[in-house]
Amino acid sequence: MSGSSKPADNTEIATLNGRDLRVSSPAERWFNWLEQTNIGKWSAIITLLFGIYVRWTVGLNPYSGQNIPPMYGDYEAQRHWMELALHVPINQWYYYDLEWWGLDYPPLTAYVSWICGKIGSIFNPDWFALDVSRGFENEESKLFMRSSVLALEYLIYVPSVFVFVNWWLANESWKKRVTVLFILLQPALILIDHGHFQYNSVMLGLTIWSLNCFFYDYDVLGSISFCLALGFKQMALYFAPSIFAYLLGKCIKNRSQGVFLFVKLSVTVIITFVIMFFPFLNSIEHISQAIIRIFPLQRGLYEDKVANVWCAINSIIKLREMFKIHILTRISLFTTLLAILPSCIHLGLNPDKHRLVYCLANSALAFFMFSFQVHEKSILLPALPITLLILDEPFWSSWFNNVAVFSMFPLLKKDRLILPYFVVCLMWNWMGSFVQQDVKPIVLRYISWVIVILVDVKRNIIISKLCVLQ
């Protein structure tokens, strides 16, 4: 990573472009080898291909609700929304048979589902036949659905990561390669989107695109991108206070053009949401139904086993039995605001681009810990900015990612994704060795050693079996 006059044990010093680099992890040794063999210019393409390989391998495993009637799972929900968008009039999307995976995401999700459904119907219209295709499962439709997640991720999320890293590490080309690798191989997102089955990478990618626009001072485009993230999944609200604080602070700091910028951003946000919700603006009833479906307060404080404050407290004090929903809503709102205000006020008074990413992490984590109607998969939101800081905060970023993916273990176990869970997590930790060995507490160093030993033992077993076969 950085030069040193006296290298630590078990590290190598590689010379690249006339400077010394500490090579302390398998990922860094890999990129160093690419440079030494004169194929370093292909490192980005190799990283992209390896990312596809990992995602596709995880996608070979079961998905949410596979062969589990009557309701199946999130895979069926996503497939059903494609069916819904194709055959049901647009102003009825938020009304149609709500008992069977009724649409409860903002309109952009349905628009994307319509596009995917149109493309899928070219191959086989039976996959999305209205009502009769419920619970439809075969290898061909699974191939299409898995491919749609991969295609959307590589169209939206992956390019946004490259642009982000290029700005964040503008003068450190060596670090860019490692950072991109670790962000793209983040275990939690891969296991949820390509294992469990969802399209979270679209919303997260649009959020990163908004950051990229803010970094290059394209604030209007950044506002549009973040509105699109909100229009795809309402959970992007976890980031909204930080985005608002940054833009408001920028307007206040810019005394000459601040008012004009504020008006321009306000009009941009309004127009963007009007366009997305336009089909539902023909009556109060339609827009009200859409909002009720997008924010279903009646579902309760949290769902399943969520690693947040309310789920932990509920194991001792039964909050959901003691208080009515409207009381719990107010309590969660108050505690969430209390948790996000310090960092948002600080960012608003000092609208710095680097500080924005840290504030996003605090805001998203506060929402996950204290807000209303939290899912275990919502941990992906705070995991995004924290993962983007993988080289700035190597210990905390890597440790949080391990805790985040572990918090979803009950869900992954239910989906029969235990094997990919361990493989992807072990690979990510081993390849990075937590990025910088000199910042690791001794317990994490032991964990890294155990991972390396397990990999070596497995390799020796495979070699032994091959020798016996020969």
Residue pairs with C-beta under 8 A, 6 or more apart in sequence:
1 21
1 22
1 24
1 28
1 174
1 175
1 391
1 435
1 436
2 21
2 22
3 19
3 20
3 21
3 22
4 13
4 20
4 22
7 13
7 22
8 24
8 437
8 438
11 22
11 23
11 24
11 437
12 22
12 23
12 29
12 32
13 20
13 21
13 22
13 23
14 20
14 21
14 23
14 32
14 35
14 36
15 21
16 32
16 35
16 174
21 28
21 32
21 174
23 29
23 32
24 433
24 436
24 437
25 178
25 431
25 432
25 433
25 435
25 437
26 430
26 431
26 432
26 433
27 178
27 181
27 182
27 431
27 432
28 178
30 431
31 40
31 43
31 174
31 177
31 178
34 40
34 42
34 43
34 46
43 177
44 162
44 177
44 180
47 177
47 180
47 181
47 184
48 154
48 158
48 184
51 158
51 184
51 185
52 150
52 154
54 185
54 190
54 424
54 427
55 150
55 153
55 190
55 193
55 194
56 146
56 150
56 194
57 420
58 190
58 191
58 194
58 195
58 417
58 420
58 424
59 146
59 149
59 150
59 194
59 195
61 195
61 416
61 417
61 419
61 420
62 415
62 416
62 417
63 73
63 74
63 75
63 142
63 195
63 196
63 197
63 415
64 72
64 73
64 74
64 75
64 196
64 197
64 415
65 71
65 72
65 73
65 74
65 75
65 76
66 72
66 73
66 75
66 137
66 415
66 416
67 137
69 135
70 135
71 100
71 101
72 135
72 137
73 197
73 415
74 196
74 197
74 198
75 145
75 197
76 101
76 134
76 135
77 101
78 113
78 145
78 197
78 198
78 199
79 127
79 128
79 133
79 136
79 141
79 145
80 100
80 101
80 134
81 101
81 103
81 105
81 109
81 110
81 113
82 113
82 114
82 116
82 117
82 120
82 128
83 117
83 128
83 129
83 130
83 133
84 93
84 96
84 103
84 110
84 113
85 93
85 110
85 111
85 113
85 114
85 117
86 114
86 117
86 118
86 121
86 128
86 130
87 128
87 130
88 96
88 130
90 279
91 279
91 280
91 282
91 286
93 103
93 107
93 110
94 102
94 103
94 280
94 286
94 289
94 290
94 293
95 289
96 102
96 103
98 293
100 134
102 293
103 109
103 110
103 293
104 293
104 294
104 296
105 232
105 233
105 234
105 294
106 230
106 231
106 232
106 233
106 234
106 276
106 290
106 294
107 231
107 276
107 277
107 279
107 280
107 290
108 228
108 231
108 232
108 276
109 199
109 231
109 232
109 233
112 152
112 199
112 202
112 232
116 148
117 128
119 148
120 127
120 128
120 141
120 144
120 145
120 148
121 127
121 128
123 140
123 144
124 140
124 141
126 133
126 136
127 133
127 136
127 140
127 141
127 144
145 197
146 194
146 197
149 193
149 194
149 197
149 198
149 199
149 201
150 194
152 199
152 201
152 202
153 193
153 201
153 202
153 205
156 201
156 202
156 205
156 206
156 209
157 201
157 202
157 204
157 205
157 208
158 184
158 205
159 205
160 205
160 206
160 208
160 209
160 212
161 180
161 183
161 184
161 205
161 208
162 180
163 208
163 209
163 212
164 208
164 211
164 212
164 215
164 388
165 176
165 179
165 180
165 183
166 176
167 212
167 215
167 216
168 179
168 215
168 388
169 175
169 176
169 179
169 391
175 391
178 391
178 432
178 435
179 390
179 391
181 431
182 387
182 390
182 428
182 431
182 432
182 435
183 387
183 388
183 390
185 424
185 427
185 428
185 431
186 383
186 387
186 401
186 428
187 401
187 405
187 421
187 424
187 425
187 428
188 379
188 380
188 383
188 401
188 404
188 405
188 408
189 200
189 201
189 204
189 380
189 383
190 424
191 405
191 408
191 412
191 417
191 420
191 421
191 424
192 198
192 200
192 377
192 380
192 408
193 199
193 200
193 201
195 412
195 415
195 417
195 420
196 377
196 411
196 412
196 415
196 417
198 377
199 232
200 233
200 377
200 380
202 232
202 233
203 229
203 232
203 233
203 235
203 236
204 229
204 380
204 381
204 384
206 225
206 226
206 228
206 229
206 232
206 236
207 225
207 226
207 229
207 236
207 239
207 384
208 384
208 388
209 222
209 225
210 222
210 223
210 225
210 226
210 229
210 243
211 222
211 356
211 357
211 360
212 222
213 219
213 221
213 222
213 225
214 222
214 246
214 247
214 353
214 356
215 353
219 247
219 250
219 261
219 265
220 264
220 265
220 268
223 247
223 265
223 268
223 269
223 272
224 268
224 272
226 236
226 239
226 240
226 243
227 268
227 269
227 272
227 273
227 276
228 272
228 276
229 236
229 239
230 236
230 237
230 240
231 272
231 273
231 276
234 294
234 295
235 378
235 381
236 381
237 367
238 363
238 364
238 367
238 368
238 371
238 378
238 381
238 382
239 360
239 363
239 364
239 381
240 363
241 340
241 344
241 363
242 340
242 343
242 344
242 347
242 356
242 359
242 360
242 362
242 363
243 356
243 360
244 344
245 344
245 345
245 347
245 348
245 351
245 359
246 347
246 348
246 351
246 356
246 359
247 265
247 351
248 262
248 348
249 347
249 348
249 349
249 350
249 351
250 258
250 261
250 351
251 258
251 259
251 261
251 262
251 265
252 258
252 348
253 351
254 261
274 281
277 287
277 290
280 286
280 287
280 289
280 290
281 287
295 373
296 373
297 325
297 329
297 372
297 373
298 325
299 373
300 320
300 325
300 328
300 373
301 310
301 314
301 319
301 320
301 328
301 332
301 372
301 373
301 374
302 308
302 310
302 311
302 314
302 373
302 374
302 375
303 373
303 374
303 375
303 376
304 375
304 376
304 410
304 411
305 311
305 376
305 410
305 411
306 374
306 375
306 376
306 378
306 407
307 376
307 379
307 407
308 368
308 369
308 370
308 374
309 335
309 369
309 370
310 319
310 332
310 370
310 374
313 319
314 320
319 328
320 328
323 331
328 372
329 372
332 370
332 371
332 372
333 371
333 372
335 370
336 366
336 367
336 370
336 371
339 362
339 366
339 369
339 370
340 362
340 363
340 366
340 367
343 358
343 359
343 362
343 363
344 359
344 363
346 355
346 359
347 355
347 356
347 359
357 385
357 388
357 389
358 385
358 389
360 384
360 385
361 382
361 385
361 386
361 389
364 381
364 382
364 384
364 385
365 382
367 374
367 378
367 381
367 382
368 374
368 378
368 379
368 381
368 382
376 407
376 408
376 410
376 411
377 408
377 411
379 404
379 407
379 408
380 404
382 400
382 404
383 400
383 401
383 404
386 393
386 396
386 397
386 400
386 401
387 397
387 401
389 396
389 397
390 397
390 398
390 432
390 435
391 435
394 434
394 435
394 436
394 439
395 434
395 436
395 439
395 440
395 441
395 444
398 429
398 432
398 434
398 435
399 434
399 444
401 428
402 425
402 429
405 421
405 425
409 421
412 418
412 421
426 451
426 454
426 455
429 447
429 448
429 451
430 448
430 451
430 452
430 455
433 448
434 440
434 444
434 448
437 445
437 448
440 448
